[in-house]
Amino acid sequence: MSSGTLAIVVLAGDRGPGDPLAAAAGVPGKVLVPVAGRAMLLRVLDAAAGLDAERPIRVVRPDHDAYEAELAGGPETRRIAPAAGPAAGVSAAMADIEADRAVLILTGDHPLLTTDRLRRFIAQAADTGADAVVGLADADAVQARFPEGRRTRYRFADRRVCGTNLFLVRTTAGRRLIAQWQAFERDRKRPWRIIRRLGVLDLVRYLLGRLSVDGAFAALSKRLGVVAAPVLVDWPEAAVDVDTPDDLALVERVFADEAAGALGGRAPGDEPR
């Protein structure tokens, strides 16, 4: 699979007028908050468009003049109306995409994405041969890179991991996983509840520290009737999305460090670990 066979979906809904990040920035939605002078959503779209600049990207977002104005300066996109939640939004976007196309799913609050990082994730996902792939980051690497950050961690027998908001549905069968996503997304901050959906035995193994990452995905695959696999990405920035003012300050520092590194002869995105 190459990036040229992909369709791309970016989730960019808002959390309503009470979102503190949007309110502080004076914008109607969190993904329009600027990071290092550019809206988070545009940074995600830049990274995605680098895979194939000719293909429209489906963006699940409100129909709002501020979004239209911001996106006018970015890559070509096609709007999909928001649904009841992220999973429903992805389902709506997939209904607008040919059934035999692989779909890369991103979120608009993930501004540290780059085209090179996405290509690496896609290549790793292709190597799994799975119907659906979930990106994970090593929690210890994330903690070492961002000791001040707070991320939800899933503790398995072989390692601790964090989510990355990187998903790749590679086959028609893999689309069935999206139908199950709604149940999982309600419990995304409660790892034990997610594991419980795999079955009582696997929940006990998880609580006792005896369930591996691969074991969890094998159980998930068996339960859902699709082959789901994890990909451990090699950049801890994958675990950083922007939900809070602290997150925003953190990514601003990353961009400032990258700019300083580029001036010193190091390319952005290649900072030492």
Residue, then its C-alpha position, 0 to 999 in steps of 0.5 A: m500500500s502506498s500513500g497514493t491509494l489512501a483517502i484521508v479523514v480529519l475529525a475537526g468538530d468543536r466542543g461548543p462555545g464553552d471550550p476554554l481554548a477556543a474562547a481564549a483564542g477568540v475562535p469558534g472551534k478548538v482546531l482553529v486555535p493557532v499554534a506557532g502562528r498557524a491554526m492546528l487544523l491547517r497544520v494537520l491538513d498540510a501534513a496530510a496533503g503532503l501525501d497526495a496534494e491532488r486528492p480532497i481530504r474529508v474534514v468532519r467539521p461545522d458549517h461555519d464562516a470562520y472555518e471556511a475563511e481559515l481553510a481557504g488558505g490551505p489544502e483542498t478539502r471536502r466538508i462532512a457534517p459532524a455527527a453524534g461523536p467521532a466514530a459517527g463522524v468517521s462513518a459519515a465520512m466513509a460513506d463518501i469514500e469508495a468502499d475499496r479504499a484504505v482510509l487514514i483517520l486523523t484529528g484536527d488537534h494533532p499539530l505535531l504531525t508531519t508528512d514524513r511521520l505519516r508516511r512512516f506510520i502508513a509503511q508500518a501499518a502496511d507491514t502488519g497486513a491487518d484490516a485496521v491499524v491503531g497507532l500507539a506510542d511507548a509511554d516511557a518514551v513519551q514521559a522522557r520526551f515530555p516529563e511535564g505532560r500528562r497522558t492516559r497510559y495503558r499498562f500491559a505486560d510487555r510495555r506501557v503505551c499511549g494513544t496517538n489519534l492515528f488510525l488506518v483502515r486498510t480493508t473493507a472488513g476493517r470498516r466494521l471496526i468503526a461501528q464498534w468504535q462508539a462503545f470504545e470512545r466512551d471509555r477512552k480515559r478508562p483503560w480497564r473498561i476498554i479491556r473488559r469489552l474483550g472478555v472477563l478473562d482478558l480483563v483479569r489478565y490485564l489487571l494482573g499485568r499479564l496481558s500483552v499489547d499483541g495479546a489484547f489486539a488478538a483478543l479484539s480481533k477475535r471478538l470483532g471478526v476483523v484483524a486489528a493490529p497495533v503499530l508502535v510509532d517511533w516519535p513520542e510527539a504522536a501522543v500529544d494532542v491539544d486538549t488543555p492550555d498546558d497542552l497548547a503551551l507544550v506544543e508551542r515549546v516544541f515548535a520553538d525548539e524546532a525553529a531553534g534547531a533548524l537555525g542550528g542546522r537540524a531539520p524540524g522533526d528530527e530533534p534528538r530523543 
